[in-house]
Amino acid sequence: MRLPNWLAQHLAALRAVLVFTVLLGLVYPLALVAVGKLPGLDHKADGSLISVGQTTVGSKLLGQSFTDADGNPVARYFQSRPSAAGDGYDPTSTSASNLGPESVVDTIATDPEESSESLLTQVCGRSKSVGELNGVDGRRPYCTDDGVGAVLAIFRADGLTGPVTRVVSVNQAAPATPFVTSYQGVAVELAQPGEDYVAAGGVVTPIRGDAPADPAVPADAVTASASGLDPQISPAYAELQVNRVARERGADPAAVRKLIKEHTDGRALGFMGEPGVNVLELNIALDRQFAAR
């Protein structure tokens, strides 16, 4: 007996679902697992884990922090680039900050939970800290000496034109000292928590300052990667840390540079991306060759 057309169509659809479920939901995943167990691929398929002795200390593919219990950088280790993934390098919360170049004004509130830093202030603070840790000039254009964005809200008599009537350093609150005392003859005020100076009509004006045009602290030392899990730093950031690490370990800086070169990966396929230094592998090599004092 011939089945009704509608029923035949439903049975054909059901057979297709079953076939593709078996192929794509069972056969294909098992085939990939089998390929991943082939010699030479099994280590990568298992996450490129790195062990020291019998202890797994991380993955070649994932960055991690080298800090003490209080979150302070451990001076004898090379430091990774910043991370915006969770509390830092959290694979379950991989993300970027989603802040762009126009993020220059902090949110200042009496409740710390309601306060937030602009991208500019994050960069300024990181650059200041990296400079202090490594004994170099951490100043950057558009940053104050105390490590926040050097940004003014300028009020004029006629809105966008006319004489300046009021100036506020929007990223500095008491007890800070304004990074400039006056602007066009008007004394600069400190920001008050909870005030929105942009909504009140202030024109946001970053001030460049006298920082060098080419900062000593490289960009990857002050910005997080898109994933927040980047395991590498630039050779420039590695070079910046050489003297500190060598001093802490009583090592010859030239020998530390040799290790950096050995753990620097070139551009993908010879032309894509930039060279990078794997921080975890480099620090493990340091511990093997130069035990901490």
VOPAGU-2260 file (C-alpha; in pm, 1 decimal, decimal comma):
REM VOPAGU-2260
SITE   aa  ch    i         X         Y         Z
SITE  MET   A    0       0,0       0,0       0,0
SITE  ARG   A    1     133,3     336,9     -96,7
SITE  LEU   A    2     184,7     573,8     194,9
SITE  PRO   A    3      25,0     916,2     187,4
SITE  ASN   A    4     256,0    1181,7      46,9
SITE  TRP   A    5     273,4    1377,0     374,1
SITE  LEU   A    6     367,9    1067,4     570,6
SITE  ALA   A    7     638,5     968,1     320,5
SITE  GLN   A    8     790,9    1313,9     347,2
SITE  HIS   A    9     797,7    1295,6     726,6
SITE  LEU   A   10     958,6     949,6     720,3
SITE  ALA   A   11    1224,1    1072,9     475,2
SITE  ALA   A   12    1296,0    1369,1     701,9
SITE  LEU   A   13    1320,3    1136,7    1003,5
SITE  ARG   A   14    1565,1     908,4     821,9
SITE  ALA   A   15    1779,0    1209,8     726,8
SITE  VAL   A   16    1781,8    1327,8    1088,7
SITE  LEU   A   17    1888,8     985,2    1213,1
SITE  VAL   A   18    2160,4     946,4     948,2
SITE  PHE   A   19    2310,2    1290,0    1007,1
SITE  THR   A   20    2283,7    1248,8    1385,5
SITE  VAL   A   21    2494,0     933,7    1364,6
SITE  LEU   A   22    2740,0    1083,6    1116,0
SITE  LEU   A   23    2785,7    1427,6    1270,5
SITE  GLY   A   24    2704,4    1353,2    1632,1
SITE  LEU   A   25    2890,4    1024,5    1671,3
SITE  VAL   A   26    3115,6     921,7    1379,9
SITE  TYR   A   27    3269,2    1267,0    1313,2
SITE  PRO   A   28    3354,0    1346,5    1680,4
SITE  LEU   A   29    3501,5     998,5    1732,6
SITE  ALA   A   30    3708,8    1038,2    1415,7
SITE  LEU   A   31    3850,0    1367,6    1542,4
SITE  VAL   A   32    3932,5    1209,8    1878,4
SITE  ALA   A   33    4109,8     926,0    1697,1
SITE  VAL   A   34    4312,8    1170,5    1486,7
SITE  GLY   A   35    4403,3    1360,0    1802,2
SITE  LYS   A   36    4555,7    1041,7    1947,6
SITE  LEU   A   37    4798,7     997,8    1658,4
SITE  PRO   A   38    5167,1    1026,1    1753,2
SITE  GLY   A   39    5278,8    1387,7    1725,5
SITE  LEU   A   40    4926,2    1523,7    1766,4
SITE  ASP   A   41    4828,7    1378,1    2104,6
SITE  HIS   A   42    5010,7    1647,3    2306,2
SITE  LYS   A   43    4838,7    1929,3    2116,5
SITE  ALA   A   44    4500,2    1761,7    2138,9
SITE  ASP   A   45    4536,6    1734,1    2516,7
SITE  GLY   A   46    4586,8    2112,2    2548,8
SITE  SER   A   47    4963,2    2154,1    2501,6
SITE  LEU   A   48    5008,5    2115,0    2876,6
SITE  ILE   A   49    5347,3    2186,3    3032,9
SITE  SER   A   50    5474,6    1992,0    3333,5
SITE  VAL   A   51    5764,3    2044,4    3569,6
SITE  GLY   A   52    5850,0    1710,0    3722,8
SITE  GLN   A   53    5516,0    1543,6    3793,2
SITE  THR   A   54    5326,3    1873,1    3827,1
SITE  THR   A   55    5131,5    2035,4    3545,6
SITE  VAL   A   56    5204,9    2409,3    3566,0
SITE  GLY   A   57    5007,7    2541,5    3270,6
SITE  SER   A   58    4951,6    2531,6    2897,2
SITE  LYS   A   59    5166,3    2667,5    2617,6
SITE  LEU   A   60    4849,4    2813,8    2469,5
SITE  LEU   A   61    4716,6    3000,8    2776,1
SITE  GLY   A   62    4870,6    3294,6    2956,8
SITE  GLN   A   63    4887,4    3318,9    3333,8
SITE  SER   A   64    4994,0    3561,2    3604,3
SITE  PHE   A   65    5323,1    3546,0    3792,1
SITE  THR   A   66    5221,5    3723,4    4111,6
SITE  ASP   A   67    5229,4    3662,7    4486,7
SITE  ALA   A   68    4931,1    3600,0    4715,5
SITE  ASP   A   69    4856,7    3973,2    4724,6
SITE  GLY   A   70    4859,6    4006,0    4347,3
SITE  ASN   A   71    5197,0    4181,0    4330,4
SITE  PRO   A   72    5436,4    4087,2    4046,9
SITE  VAL   A   73    5708,8    3840,1    4149,1
SITE  ALA   A   74    6022,2    4026,2    4047,4
SITE  ARG   A   75    6229,0    3719,8    3953,0
SITE  TYR   A   76    5983,9    3621,0    3679,5
SITE  PHE   A   77    5897,5    3775,8    3345,8
SITE  GLN   A   78    5550,6    3923,5    3361,9
SITE  SER   A   79    5271,8    3850,8    3114,1
SITE  ARG   A   80    5061,9    4112,5    2939,8
SITE  PRO   A   81    4744,9    4230,5    3118,2
SITE  SER   A   82    4427,9    4022,9    3099,0
SITE  ALA   A   83    4061,9    4126,1    3103,9
SITE  ALA   A   84    3936,4    3765,6    3133,2
SITE  GLY   A   85    3759,2    3743,0    3468,8
SITE  ASP   A   86    4008,0    3820,8    3744,2
SITE  GLY   A   87    4285,7    3758,2    3492,6
SITE  TYR   A   88    4357,6    3467,6    3255,9
SITE  ASP   A   89    4032,9    3288,9    3344,7
SITE  PRO   A   90    3957,6    3044,6    3058,2
SITE  THR   A   91    3592,4    3026,7    3167,9
SITE  SER   A   92    3553,8    3402,7    3128,5
SITE  THR   A   93    3759,2    3481,8    2822,1
SITE  SER   A   94    3684,4    3830,8    2696,7
SITE  ALA   A   95    3820,3    4174,6    2624,5
SITE  SER   A   96    3726,3    4491,4    2811,1
SITE  ASN   A   97    3525,8    4619,1    2510,7
SITE  LEU   A   98    3661,8    4967,9    2583,0
SITE  GLY   A   99    3770,6    5174,1    2283,7
SITE  PRO   A  100    3987,8    5478,6    2215,1
SITE  GLU   A  101    3708,9    5716,3    2316,4
SITE  SER   A  102    3703,3    5571,9    2669,2
SITE  VAL   A  103    3892,7    5850,9    2846,8
SITE  VAL   A  104    3664,4    5955,9    3135,3
SITE  ASP   A  105    3650,4    5751,3    3457,0
SITE  THR   A  106    3336,6    5690,6    3659,5
SITE  ILE   A  107    3412,6    5822,2    4008,3
SITE  ALA   A  108    3171,8    5726,6    4286,8
SITE  THR   A  109    3176,7    5703,8    4666,4
SITE  ASP   A  110    3091,9    5332,7    4635,4
SITE  PRO   A  111    3391,5    5146,8    4484,3
SITE  GLU   A  112    3151,2    4898,6    4323,5
SITE  GLU   A  113    3004,8    5180,2    4115,1
SITE  SER   A  114    3341,2    5324,2    4011,2
SITE  SER   A  115    3514,7    5220,9    3691,2
SITE  GLU   A  116    3829,6    5318,8    3505,7
SITE  SER   A  117    3839,7    5431,0    3146,2
SITE  LEU   A  118    4070,6    5254,5    2902,3
SITE  LEU   A  119    4299,4    5557,6    2913,3
SITE  THR   A  120    4336,0    5541,0    3291,7
SITE  GLN   A  121    4394,3    5164,4    3279,6
SITE  VAL   A  122    4675,3    5217,7    3028,6
SITE  CYS   A  123    4822,7    5503,2    3233,3
SITE  GLY   A  124    4815,2    5304,8    3558,5
SITE  ARG   A  125    4967,7    4996,2    3401,0
SITE  SER   A  126    5242,4    5197,4    3233,8
SITE  LYS   A  127    5329,8    5367,2    3562,6
SITE  SER   A  128    5344,0    5031,7    3746,2
SITE  VAL   A  129    5550,1    4860,2    3475,3
SITE  GLY   A  130    5791,4    5153,4    3469,8
SITE  GLU   A  131    5837,7    5143,4    3847,1
SITE  LEU   A  132    5884,9    4765,7    3850,2
SITE  ASN   A  133    6150,5    4772,4    3579,4
SITE  GLY   A  134    6322,1    5099,8    3664,4
SITE  VAL   A  135    6228,8    5284,6    3344,2
SITE  ASP   A  136    6027,2    5592,7    3255,8
SITE  GLY   A  137    5663,5    5481,2    3263,3
SITE  ARG   A  138    5518,3    5811,8    3144,1
SITE  ARG   A  139    5289,0    5819,7    2842,9
SITE  PRO   A  140    5117,1    6099,9    2651,5
SITE  TYR   A  141    4779,6    6200,0    2798,4
SITE  CYS   A  142    4864,8    6046,4    3137,3
SITE  THR   A  143    4912,0    6221,3    3471,6
SITE  ASP   A  144    5208,7    6158,9    3699,5
SITE  ASP   A  145    4981,0    5965,9    3936,9
SITE  GLY   A  146    4875,7    5722,5    3663,1
SITE  VAL   A  147    4531,8    5833,4    3543,5
SITE  GLY   A  148    4409,1    5987,5    3220,9
SITE  ALA   A  149    4505,1    6354,7    3189,3
SITE  VAL   A  150    4162,6    6476,5    3085,6
SITE  LEU   A  151    3984,9    6806,8    3152,8
SITE  ALA   A  152    3617,7    6897,9    3125,0
SITE  ILE   A  153    3617,1    7256,0    3000,6
SITE  PHE   A  154    3311,3    7475,8    3043,5
SITE  ARG   A  155    3270,9    7789,6    2832,0
SITE  ALA   A  156    3037,4    8082,1    2865,2
SITE  ASP   A  157    2851,2    8001,8    2541,9
SITE  GLY   A  158    2871,8    7624,6    2547,2
SITE  LEU   A  159    3131,8    7538,9    2285,6
SITE  THR   A  160    3260,1    7892,7    2243,2
SITE  GLY   A  161    3334,6    8193,6    2457,1
SITE  PRO   A  162    3560,5    8240,7    2757,4
SITE  VAL   A  163    3645,7    7945,8    2981,5
SITE  THR   A  164    3440,4    7962,9    3300,5
SITE  ARG   A  165    3521,6    7634,8    3473,6
SITE  VAL   A  166    3773,7    7349,7    3436,0
SITE  VAL   A  167    3758,3    7008,6    3605,9
SITE  SER   A  168    4019,1    6729,7    3603,9
SITE  VAL   A  169    3760,1    6458,2    3552,0
SITE  ASN   A  170    3978,1    6159,4    3648,7
SITE  GLN   A  171    4121,6    6302,8    3969,5
SITE  ALA   A  172    3931,7    6325,5    4298,7
SITE  ALA   A  173    4043,6    6441,7    4643,2
SITE  PRO   A  174    4299,8    6405,1    4792,3
SITE  ALA   A  175    4480,5    6417,9    4455,0
SITE  THR   A  176    4648,6    6728,6    4321,9
SITE  PRO   A  177    4528,2    6852,2    3979,8
SITE  PHE   A  178    4785,5    6761,4    3715,4
SITE  VAL   A  179    4766,4    7121,0    3591,6
SITE  THR   A  180    4686,1    7406,9    3826,1
SITE  SER   A  181    4508,6    7625,1    3570,9
SITE  TYR   A  182    4381,0    7628,5    3212,7
SITE  GLN   A  183    4359,2    7958,9    3025,3
SITE  GLY   A  184    4374,3    8142,4    3354,0
SITE  VAL   A  185    4100,6    7937,2    3526,5
SITE  ALA   A  186    4190,8    7724,0    3828,7
SITE  VAL   A  187    4146,2    7349,8    3772,0
SITE  GLU   A  188    3911,3    7169,3    4011,6
SITE  LEU   A  189    3916,8    6806,1    4123,9
SITE  ALA   A  190    3626,3    6583,3    4022,4
SITE  GLN   A  191    3347,5    6518,5    4269,3
SITE  PRO   A  192    3210,5    6163,4    4306,3
SITE  GLY   A  193    2884,0    6108,0    4123,2
SITE  GLU   A  194    2915,1    6414,6    3900,1
SITE  ASP   A  195    2869,8    6377,8    3523,5
SITE  TYR   A  196    3064,3    6668,3    3380,9
SITE  VAL   A  197    3000,5    6566,3    3020,6
SITE  ALA   A  198    2624,6    6572,9    3067,1
SITE  ALA   A  199    2662,0    6909,2    3241,9
SITE  GLY   A  200    2812,5    7059,6    2927,1
SITE  GLY   A  201    3185,1    7016,2    2981,2
SITE  VAL   A  202    3395,1    6958,4    2670,0
SITE  VAL   A  203    3622,8    6657,0    2722,0
SITE  THR   A  204    3978,7    6764,6    2644,7
SITE  PRO   A  205    4276,0    6524,1    2683,8
SITE  ILE   A  206    4603,8    6698,5    2763,2
SITE  ARG   A  207    4915,5    6550,1    2607,6
SITE  GLY   A  208    5172,1    6663,9    2863,3
SITE  ASP   A  209    5549,8    6635,0    2824,2
SITE  ALA   A  210    5583,4    6255,1    2812,2
SITE  PRO   A  211    5807,7    6115,5    2535,1
SITE  ALA   A  212    5632,7    6047,5    2205,2
SITE  ASP   A  213    5780,6    5694,6    2203,3
SITE  PRO   A  214    5709,8    5551,1    2551,5
SITE  ALA   A  215    5966,3    5320,8    2711,5
SITE  VAL   A  216    5688,8    5077,7    2807,9
SITE  PRO   A  217    5560,1    4893,0    2496,5
SITE  ALA   A  218    5192,2    4871,7    2406,8
SITE  ASP   A  219    5143,4    4503,8    2494,0
SITE  ALA   A  220    5255,9    4574,5    2851,9
SITE  VAL   A  221    4958,8    4806,7    2906,1
SITE  THR   A  222    4679,5    4655,6    2693,0
SITE  ALA   A  223    4499,0    4323,5    2718,1
SITE  SER   A  224    4455,0    4089,2    2422,8
SITE  ALA   A  225    4110,7    4026,3    2273,1
SITE  SER   A  226    4083,2    3684,4    2439,2
SITE  GLY   A  227    4250,5    3784,2    2764,9
SITE  LEU   A  228    4448,1    3458,7    2745,7
SITE  ASP   A  229    4747,2    3557,7    2531,7
SITE  PRO   A  230    5047,7    3343,2    2641,0
SITE  GLN   A  231    5306,1    3562,2    2468,4
SITE  ILE   A  232    5461,5    3904,3    2504,8
SITE  SER   A  233    5652,6    4104,5    2247,2
SITE  PRO   A  234    6032,7    4081,0    2233,5
SITE  ALA   A  235    6035,1    4451,9    2327,4
SITE  TYR   A  236    5845,1    4385,5    2651,8
SITE  ALA   A  237    6071,7    4090,5    2728,1
SITE  GLU   A  238    6379,6    4309,4    2673,0
SITE  LEU   A  239    6237,0    4570,5    2909,2
SITE  GLN   A  240    6232,5    4309,5    3190,0
SITE  VAL   A  241    6578,4    4161,3    3133,7
SITE  ASN   A  242    6775,5    4370,6    3383,1
SITE  ARG   A  243    6523,8    4319,0    3663,4
SITE  VAL   A  244    6505,4    3941,7    3617,9
SITE  ALA   A  245    6883,5    3909,9    3582,9
SITE  ARG   A  246    6938,4    4116,3    3897,2
SITE  GLU   A  247    6687,6    3913,5    4100,2
SITE  ARG   A  248    6848,2    3586,4    3992,7
SITE  GLY   A  249    7211,3    3697,8    4001,6
SITE  ALA   A  250    7242,6    3611,0    3633,3
SITE  ASP   A  251    7424,8    3766,4    3340,6
SITE  PRO   A  252    7176,9    3973,3    3135,7
SITE  ALA   A  253    7332,3    3830,5    2817,6
SITE  ALA   A  254    7243,5    3478,2    2932,4
SITE  VAL   A  255    6884,8    3587,1    3004,5
SITE  ARG   A  256    6862,1    3740,4    2657,1
SITE  LYS   A  257    6980,9    3410,9    2510,5
SITE  LEU   A  258    6690,7    3233,1    2681,1
SITE  ILE   A  259    6449,1    3491,4    2544,5
SITE  LYS   A  260    6572,9    3425,2    2192,7
SITE  GLU   A  261    6534,4    3050,2    2240,9
SITE  HIS   A  262    6171,5    3094,8    2347,8
SITE  THR   A  263    6069,1    3345,7    2082,4
SITE  ASP   A  264    5826,1    3220,5    1819,1
SITE  GLY   A  265    5850,2    3376,2    1473,2
SITE  ARG   A  266    5567,9    3498,4    1253,9
SITE  ALA   A  267    5313,5    3236,2    1152,7
SITE  LEU   A  268    5406,0    3095,8     810,8
SITE  GLY   A  269    5690,7    3344,8     808,8
SITE  PHE   A  270    5478,7    3652,7     738,8
SITE  MET   A  271    5162,0    3657,0     956,2
SITE  GLY   A  272    5152,8    3839,6    1288,4
SITE  GLU   A  273    5450,8    3941,2    1498,3
SITE  PRO   A  274    5719,0    3743,2    1687,7
SITE  GLY   A  275    5622,3    3654,3    2045,0
SITE  VAL   A  276    5793,4    3525,8    2358,8
SITE  ASN   A  277    5613,4    3246,7    2545,8
SITE  VAL   A  278    5623,4    3369,3    2907,0
SITE  LEU   A  279    5552,4    3039,6    3083,7
SITE  GLU   A  280    5816,8    2845,5    2890,7
SITE  LEU   A  281    6068,1    3125,5    2943,5
SITE  ASN   A  282    6008,8    3135,6    3320,3
SITE  ILE   A  283    6041,6    2758,0    3347,0
SITE  ALA   A  284    6372,5    2778,3    3161,2
SITE  LEU   A  285    6485,3    3051,4    3401,6
SITE  ASP   A  286    6408,4    2832,1    3702,4
SITE  ARG   A  287    6606,7    2546,9    3549,1
SITE  GLN   A  288    6912,5    2753,1    3460,2
SITE  PHE   A  289    6910,2    3024,1    3727,5
SITE  ALA   A  290    6758,9    2908,0    4055,7
SITE  ALA   A  291    6600,9    3192,6    4256,0
SITE  ARG   A  292    6829,2    3336,1    4520,1
